[in-house]
Amino acid sequence: MKIKIHPGLDHITDRADLLRDFVVFVCKDLQCMPCPIDIVNGRESAGLKTTAQYDTQNHHVTVNAKNRHFGDVLRSIAHELVHHKQNLNGELDAPVQDVGGDIEDEANARAGELLKSFAYQKGPERIYENLLREQEEEKKEKKVPGYFRTRKEKQLAKMKTFGTPGFAEEFYKQAKRIGASPTHLATVINLETGGAWSPETRPYPFHTRKEIEAARKQGRKLKPKGKPVSSAHGLIQFMRKTRKEMKELLGKDFPGGPEDAVAQMQYVGDYFEMVKKQHPDANYGKLSDLYLAVFHRNALGKKPGYVIGSEKPNNYANDAAKANPAYIDNSMTPEEQIDYLEVLPGRELGNKARREKRLPEITPPFITKKSVIDKVNSWPLYKMADSLDPKGFGAGDLPTSVKIAEARKVNPLRRYIREMITAYGVGRVDPTKGGVGRMFKLGVDYKNAGTNIPHVGQGYVDRSHPLPYEITIRTNLDPKEMFNTLFGKDFSTDYVLIVPDQVSYTDDGFRLNASVSTGSNQGDEDDVNMISTALYKAVEGLPSTPDNANIVIDVHPVVDKIRYFV
């Protein structure tokens, strides 16, 4: 194998070993010998008209890597190696279209699949390192007002489907219904839809980079090209057979239209409940079981060595391995695999039994339950709000762009009211002791207000507008016991009042979403210090807190919710 990396391409040279592994991976999948590959620093110097090309006469690949991400370079290499395979098969004798056509479409689709499979094996962060770093820089812009606390949720807020009225509430509702973590359910949906979160998602062939760039420059959206490569459809890629099964068992038609986001989310919950009845051992609290219910439900409740599709009376197991190379079990030698298939117990038919029944034998490579679980455990989780209460934090009536605009119009009015109250007192604004000024009366010391200007009196908390906070307490003590002791009857001092809204427990503590009032209620650094100090004093003063206890308290105001709701 000959790969030449031209000078000035440090981002490629630094990962030369990974590049060689990718070429080996692609050629092994395509079942062909690699051809010479030149990685050049600029199209002009190499005489390239595009980002990459394949020389059919000399069997030579040239790829431009100047100002391109490592992942993009790998995709181009895979694309041209597919052309290399096509050339060896005698498929490039006739002129080939630059855009479209069976030859180009195959190269685009296979390149995308191969890169995705390789990234799963090696870790996406190694392939898309620079791209991810740039994306992290983009995350620093102003947050979206509303319920969203994480970058992933902010991205979802911009998506048409998650922003559909009622969808977020239905998402959290179905997560609670099936006993799954919202983060786990979001991870599966995001993977199955390729990040689109659309009820219309179908596995269409990939667009070329040229098509994508042209569409971006013209400001138009790309329409799906060609025909879907399978019958998969929707949020968790329901197959035609599955949709028919649910119609027969549940009497429900598949809601797959653009207007059916909420209905399909409920359909997703129906599916997981149906699978749970078929496989009672399934534990949806685990991401691996949640995904196995989608990938191959018969694997639920089986031992780790179970071969995916081995119970099928055809070549399903081998076909599954060809279609999903990222999940192939490489932990056993071919000899061990063959030995295992000879004695495979139960419904999973071993090759000995398959020969007796005159069924096709299963030959390596294949996919086992263990290899799928190992892959799932390596996934980065798609973080969502921890709440499983659709009426609580993280769900419900999401602040649409219209509501955000309305909130911005109201803010000047709120500021004006506060200024009036500060300057002239509540009585001037609300002489009848009702109306808008009433909410500012609690905690105000009028006796010491010589000019009728309200002040917060010592020993009182201004409870006029409690603010939302996120409080995290990490400890080596029992987190549930600590929470019940501190917040069982709310947390109150002379200057701080904490009313818990939601709590979630972790291995090393708990996280609390709460409404907090302080003497100033500004949601600033001074308030954070005041709340943290009060909590530390309370924890240290507990009789159950030993001297060697590890306590870390982190307090954060939920700024966007403050702006939106206060």
C-alpha positions in Angstrom: 0.0 0.0 0.0 1.5 3.4 -1.1 0.1 6.6 0.5 2.0 9.8 -0.1 1.2 12.9 2.0 2.6 16.1 0.6 4.3 18.7 2.8 2.2 21.3 4.7 -0.6 18.9 5.7 0.2 18.5 9.4 -3.4 17.7 10.3 -3.1 14.7 8.0 0.4 13.7 8.8 -0.4 13.7 12.5 -3.0 11.0 11.9 -1.3 9.1 9.2 -1.7 5.8 11.1 -5.5 6.4 11.3 -5.6 7.2 7.6 -3.8 3.9 6.7 -6.2 2.0 9.0 -9.1 3.6 7.1 -7.7 2.6 3.7 -7.3 -1.0 4.9 -10.8 -0.9 6.3 -12.3 0.4 3.1 -10.4 -2.0 0.8 -11.3 -5.0 3.1 -15.0 -4.1 2.8 -14.8 -3.5 -0.9 -12.7 -6.7 -1.3 -10.1 -5.2 -3.4 -6.4 -4.3 -3.2 -5.5 -0.7 -2.5 -4.1 1.5 -5.2 -1.5 4.3 -4.8 -3.0 7.4 -3.1 -1.6 11.0 -3.2 -2.8 13.5 -0.5 -1.9 16.9 -2.1 -1.8 20.4 -0.6 -4.0 22.3 -3.1 -5.8 21.4 -6.3 -3.8 23.7 -8.6 -0.5 22.0 -7.9 -1.9 18.6 -8.7 -4.0 19.7 -11.6 -7.3 18.8 -9.9 -10.6 20.2 -11.1 -12.5 18.8 -8.0 -11.5 17.8 -4.5 -10.4 14.3 -5.6 -10.1 12.1 -8.7 -9.4 8.6 -9.7 -7.2 7.8 -12.7 -8.8 4.8 -14.4 -5.8 4.1 -16.6 -3.1 4.2 -13.9 -5.2 3.1 -11.0 -4.3 6.1 -8.9 -6.2 8.2 -6.4 -5.4 11.9 -5.8 -7.1 13.8 -3.0 -6.8 17.5 -2.1 -6.5 18.0 1.7 -5.8 21.7 1.9 -8.2 23.5 4.3 -10.3 20.4 4.6 -11.2 18.5 7.7 -9.7 15.1 8.3 -13.2 13.4 8.0 -13.9 15.1 4.7 -10.5 13.8 3.3 -11.4 10.3 4.4 -14.8 10.5 2.7 -13.1 11.5 -0.5 -10.6 8.7 -0.3 -13.5 6.2 0.2 -15.4 7.7 -2.7 -12.5 7.3 -5.1 -11.7 3.7 -3.8 -15.3 2.8 -4.7 -14.5 4.0 -8.2 -11.3 1.9 -8.1 -13.5 -1.2 -7.3 -15.9 -0.3 -10.0 -13.0 0.0 -12.5 -11.7 -3.4 -11.5 -15.2 -4.8 -12.2 -15.3 -3.2 -15.6 -18.1 -0.8 -14.7 -16.2 2.4 -15.8 -15.8 1.6 -19.5 -18.6 4.0 -20.4 -18.5 7.8 -19.7 -19.4 8.6 -16.1 -21.5 11.6 -15.0 -19.9 14.0 -12.6 -23.2 14.4 -10.7 -25.9 11.7 -10.4 -26.1 8.4 -12.2 -25.7 4.9 -10.7 -21.9 5.0 -10.6 -21.6 8.3 -8.8 -24.6 7.5 -6.5 -23.0 4.2 -5.4 -19.7 5.9 -4.7 -21.4 8.6 -2.6 -23.6 6.2 -0.6 -20.8 3.7 0.0 -18.3 6.4 1.1 -20.7 7.8 3.6 -21.5 4.3 5.0 -17.9 3.3 5.2 -16.8 6.5 7.0 -19.7 6.2 9.5 -18.8 2.6 10.3 -15.1 3.4 10.7 -16.0 6.4 13.0 -18.1 4.0 15.1 -15.1 1.7 15.5 -12.4 4.3 16.2 -14.5 7.0 17.9 -16.1 10.0 16.2 -13.9 12.4 18.1 -10.8 11.0 16.4 -12.2 11.5 13.0 -14.0 14.8 13.4 -11.7 16.4 16.0 -11.1 19.8 14.3 -14.8 20.0 13.2 -16.0 19.3 16.7 -13.6 21.9 18.1 -15.0 24.5 15.7 -18.5 23.5 16.7 -17.7 23.9 20.4 -16.6 27.5 19.6 -19.9 28.1 17.9 -21.8 27.0 21.0 -20.7 30.1 23.0 -23.4 32.2 21.4 -26.4 33.4 23.4 -28.6 30.7 24.7 -32.2 30.1 23.5 -34.7 31.4 26.1 -36.9 28.7 27.6 -36.4 25.3 29.1 -33.2 24.3 27.3 -30.1 23.9 29.5 -27.7 21.9 27.3 -26.3 22.5 23.8 -28.1 19.5 22.4 -31.4 20.7 23.7 -30.7 24.1 22.1 -30.1 22.4 18.8 -33.4 20.5 19.2 -35.2 23.8 19.9 -34.2 24.9 16.4 -35.4 21.7 14.8 -38.8 21.8 13.3 -40.0 18.5 14.9 -38.9 19.1 18.4 -40.4 22.6 18.2 -43.7 21.3 17.1 -46.4 22.2 19.7 -46.8 19.2 22.0 -43.9 17.2 20.7 -41.5 17.8 23.6 -44.2 17.0 26.1 -45.0 13.8 24.2 -41.3 12.9 24.1 -40.9 13.1 27.9 -44.3 11.4 28.4 -43.3 8.4 26.4 -39.9 8.2 28.0 -41.7 8.0 31.4 -44.2 5.5 30.0 -41.6 2.9 28.9 -39.3 3.5 31.8 -36.4 4.9 29.8 -34.1 7.8 30.5 -34.9 10.8 28.2 -31.2 10.9 27.4 -31.2 7.3 26.3 -34.4 7.6 24.2 -33.0 10.8 22.6 -29.7 9.0 21.8 -31.6 6.2 19.9 -33.9 8.6 18.0 -31.0 10.9 17.0 -28.9 7.9 15.8 -31.8 6.4 13.8 -32.8 9.6 12.1 -29.2 10.9 11.5 -29.9 13.9 13.7 -33.0 15.0 11.8 -35.7 14.0 14.4 -38.2 13.9 11.6 -41.2 11.5 11.3 -40.5 11.5 7.5 -36.8 10.2 7.8 -36.0 7.6 5.2 -32.6 6.1 4.3 -32.0 7.9 1.0 -28.6 7.8 -0.8 -26.2 10.6 0.2 -25.9 13.8 -1.8 -22.5 14.7 -3.2 -20.4 17.5 -1.6 -20.8 19.5 -4.8 -24.6 19.3 -4.6 -24.6 20.3 -1.0 -22.3 23.3 -1.6 -24.4 24.4 -4.6 -27.6 24.2 -2.6 -26.0 26.2 0.2 -24.8 29.0 -2.1 -28.3 29.2 -3.7 -30.1 29.2 -0.4 -32.3 26.2 -1.2 -33.0 23.0 0.5 -31.9 19.7 -0.9 -34.6 17.2 -1.8 -34.1 13.5 -1.3 -32.4 11.8 -4.2 -33.1 8.4 -5.7 -35.1 5.8 -3.9 -34.7 4.8 -0.2 -32.3 1.9 0.3 -34.8 0.1 2.6 -38.4 0.3 3.9 -37.2 2.0 7.1 -39.3 5.1 8.0 -39.6 7.5 10.9 -38.2 8.3 14.3 -36.8 4.9 15.1 -36.8 3.6 11.4 -39.9 1.4 11.5 -39.6 -1.4 8.8 -42.6 -2.2 6.7 -42.9 -5.6 8.4 -43.0 -3.9 11.8 -45.6 -1.4 10.7 -47.8 -4.2 9.5 -47.3 -6.1 12.8 -48.4 -3.1 14.8 -51.4 -2.6 12.6 -52.5 -6.3 13.2 -51.7 -6.3 17.0 -52.6 -2.7 18.0 -54.9 -1.7 15.2 -52.8 1.5 14.6 -51.8 2.9 11.3 -48.3 4.3 10.9 -48.3 8.1 11.2 -45.4 9.0 8.9 -46.4 12.4 7.5 -44.8 15.9 8.2 -47.7 16.8 10.4 -47.6 13.6 12.5 -44.6 14.2 14.8 -46.6 14.1 18.0 -48.7 11.0 16.9 -45.5 9.2 15.8 -43.8 9.9 19.1 -46.8 8.1 20.8 -46.4 5.3 18.2 -42.8 5.0 19.3 -44.0 4.4 22.9 -46.5 1.8 21.6 -43.8 0.0 19.8 -41.5 -0.3 22.9 -44.5 -1.5 25.0 -45.3 -4.1 22.4 -41.7 -5.4 22.4 -41.7 -5.4 26.3 -44.8 -7.7 26.3 -43.0 -10.0 23.8 -39.7 -9.9 25.8 -40.5 -9.3 29.5 -36.8 -9.4 30.4 -36.1 -6.2 28.5 -34.8 -3.5 30.7 -35.4 -0.1 29.1 -33.5 1.6 31.9 -30.4 0.4 30.0 -29.4 2.1 26.7 -28.3 -1.3 25.3 -31.7 -2.9 25.8 -33.5 0.2 24.5 -31.4 0.0 21.3 -31.6 -3.8 20.9 -35.4 -3.4 20.9 -35.0 -1.4 17.7 -32.0 -3.2 16.2 -33.0 -6.8 16.8 -35.6 -7.5 19.5 -35.0 -11.2 19.6 -31.6 -10.5 21.2 -33.4 -9.2 24.4 -33.0 -11.7 27.2 -30.4 -13.8 25.3 -26.8 -14.5 26.5 -24.0 -12.2 25.3 -22.8 -14.8 22.7 -26.1 -14.9 20.9 -25.6 -14.4 17.1 -27.9 -11.7 15.7 -30.4 -13.3 13.3 -29.2 -16.8 14.0 -32.8 -18.0 14.7 -33.9 -17.0 11.2 -34.3 -19.8 8.6 -32.3 -18.1 5.8 -29.1 -16.0 5.4 -30.4 -13.3 7.7 -27.4 -13.5 10.1 -24.8 -13.1 7.3 -26.9 -10.4 5.6 -27.1 -8.5 8.8 -23.3 -8.5 9.2 -22.9 -7.2 5.7 -25.4 -4.4 6.2 -24.0 -3.4 9.6 -20.2 -3.7 9.5 -19.8 -1.5 12.5 -21.3 -4.1 14.8 -19.4 -7.2 13.5 -17.9 -9.2 16.4 -14.2 -9.2 16.1 -13.5 -10.4 19.7 -13.4 -14.1 18.6 -11.1 -15.8 16.1 -12.8 -17.3 13.0 -12.1 -20.8 14.5 -13.8 -19.8 17.8 -16.7 -18.4 15.9 -17.2 -21.6 13.9 -16.9 -23.7 17.1 -19.5 -21.5 18.8 -21.9 -21.8 15.9 -21.7 -25.6 16.2 -23.1 -25.7 19.7 -25.3 -22.6 19.7 -28.2 -23.6 22.1 -31.9 -22.9 22.2 -33.8 -21.1 19.4 -30.5 -19.9 18.1 -29.8 -22.7 15.7 -26.1 -23.8 15.4 -24.7 -24.8 12.1 -24.9 -28.5 13.0 -28.7 -28.1 13.5 -28.9 -26.0 10.4 -27.2 -28.7 8.3 -29.6 -31.3 9.6 -32.5 -29.0 8.6 -30.9 -28.2 5.2 -30.7 -24.5 6.1 -27.9 -22.2 4.9 -25.0 -22.2 7.3 -23.8 -19.0 9.2 -20.3 -18.1 8.3 -18.0 -15.4 9.8 -18.1 -12.5 10.1 -21.3 -12.1 12.1 -22.8 -9.9 14.8 -23.3 -11.0 18.4 -25.3 -9.4 21.2 -22.1 -8.6 23.0 -20.6 -6.7 20.0 -23.8 -4.6 19.7 -23.7 -3.8 23.5 -20.0 -2.9 23.3 -20.8 -0.5 20.4 -23.7 1.1 22.3 -21.6 1.6 25.4 -19.1 3.6 23.3 -21.7 6.1 22.0 -21.7 9.7 23.2 -25.1 10.3 25.0 -27.5 12.8 23.6 -28.1 14.8 26.8 -31.7 15.8 27.6 -33.4 17.3 30.6 -33.6 14.8 33.5 -37.3 15.4 34.2 -39.7 12.7 33.3 -42.7 14.9 34.3 -44.2 16.4 31.1 -45.6 19.2 33.2 -42.3 20.0 35.0 -38.9 21.3 34.0 -37.7 20.3 30.5 -41.1 19.7 28.8 -44.5 21.1 28.5 -45.3 24.4 26.7 -42.0 25.2 25.0 -41.3 28.8 24.4 -41.7 29.2 20.6 -40.2 32.0 18.7 -43.6 33.8 18.9 -43.6 33.6 22.7 -40.0 34.7 23.0 -40.9 37.8 20.9 -43.9 38.5 23.2 -41.6 38.2 26.2 -39.2 40.7 24.8 -42.0 43.2 24.3 -43.2 42.7 27.9 -39.7 43.1 29.4 -39.7 47.0 29.0 -43.0 47.2 30.8 -41.7 45.1 33.6 -38.7 47.3 34.0 -40.9 50.4 34.0 -43.1 48.9 36.8 -40.1 48.1 38.9 -38.6 51.5 38.4 -41.9 53.1 39.4 -42.1 51.0 42.6 -38.5 51.7 43.5 -39.0 55.5 43.1 -42.5 56.0 44.5 -43.4 53.0 46.5 -46.1 50.3 46.0 -48.9 52.5 47.3 -48.4 55.0 44.5 -48.7 52.3 41.9 -51.4 50.3 43.6 -53.4 52.5 45.9 -56.2 49.8 46.1 -53.6 47.1 47.3 -54.3 44.9 44.3 -53.1 44.7 40.7 -49.5 44.4 39.5 -48.0 46.0 42.5 -49.3 43.5 44.9 -46.6 40.9 44.0 -44.0 43.3 45.2 -45.4 43.8 48.7 -44.1 40.6 50.4 -40.9 41.1 52.3 -40.9 44.8 51.9 -40.1 46.9 55.1 -42.4 49.9 54.9 -41.8 51.1 58.5 -38.2 52.1 57.8 -39.1 53.7 54.5 -38.9 57.4 55.3 -39.7 58.6 51.8 -42.1 55.8 51.0 -39.4 54.0 49.1 -39.5 50.3 49.8 -36.5 48.5 51.2 -35.8 44.8 51.9 -35.8 44.5 55.7 -33.2 42.5 57.6 -34.5 39.0 58.5 -36.9 38.9 55.6 -36.7 37.4 52.1 -38.0 39.3 49.1 -40.4 36.6 47.7 -41.9 38.8 45.0 -40.3 36.9 42.1 -38.5 33.7 43.0 -35.9 32.7 40.4 -35.1 29.3 38.9 -31.7 27.8 40.0 -29.9 24.5 39.4 -28.1 23.2 42.5 -25.8 20.3 42.4 -24.5 18.7 45.5 -21.8 16.0 45.2 -21.1 14.0 48.3 -19.8 10.6 49.6 -22.8 10.5 52.0 -26.3 9.1 51.3 -27.7 11.6 48.7 -31.4 10.8 49.3 -31.0 11.1 53.1 -29.2 14.5 52.6 -31.9 15.8 50.3 -34.7 14.8 52.6 -33.0 16.4 55.6 -32.2 19.7 53.8 -35.2 20.1 51.5 -38.0 17.9 52.9 -39.8 20.9 54.2 -38.2 23.5 51.9 -34.9 25.2 52.9 -35.2 28.5 54.7 -32.8 31.0 56.4 -33.1 34.7 57.1 -31.9 35.6 53.6 -32.5 32.5 51.5 -35.6 30.4 50.6 -35.3 27.3 48.4 -38.4 25.5 47.2 -37.4 22.3 45.3 -39.1 21.6 41.9 -37.3 18.6 40.6 -34.6 16.3 41.9 -32.5 13.7 40.2 -30.0 11.4 41.9 -26.6 10.3 40.7 -23.9 7.9 41.9 -22.1 10.7 43.8 -24.9 13.1 44.9 -28.0 14.8 43.4 -29.1 17.7 41.2 -31.9 20.0 42.2 -34.0 22.4 40.1 -35.6 24.8 42.5 -37.3 28.2 42.9 -35.0 30.4 45.0 -35.7 33.8 46.7 -32.9 35.9 48.2 -32.7 39.3 49.8 -31.8 40.8 46.4 -33.2 38.3 43.9 -30.9 39.4 41.1 -29.7 36.0 40.0 -26.1 37.3 40.0 -22.8 36.3 41.6 -23.6 37.8 45.0 -26.8 35.7 45.1 -24.9 32.6 44.1 -22.4 33.1 46.9 -25.2 33.8 49.4 -27.0 30.6 48.5 -23.8 28.5 48.4 -22.7 29.8 51.8 -26.1 29.0 53.3 -26.1 25.5 52.0 -22.6 24.8 53.2 -23.4 26.0 56.7 -26.5 23.9 56.7 -24.8 20.7 55.5 -21.8 21.1 57.9 -24.3 21.7 60.8 -26.1 18.4 60.2 -25.6 15.9 63.0 -25.3 13.2 60.4 -22.3 14.9 58.6 -19.0 13.4 59.7 -15.8 15.6 59.8 -14.2 13.7 56.9 -17.3 14.1 54.6 -16.7 15.2 51.0 -19.1 17.9 50.0 -19.1 20.0 46.8 -21.9 22.4 46.1 -22.5 24.1 42.8 -25.2 26.8 42.3 -26.2 28.1 38.9 -29.1 30.5 38.0 -31.0 29.3 35.0 -30.5 32.6 33.2 -32.8 32.1 30.2 -35.7 31.1 32.4 -35.1 34.1 34.6 -35.3 36.4 31.5 -38.4 34.6 30.2 -40.5 34.1 33.3 -39.5 37.0 35.7 
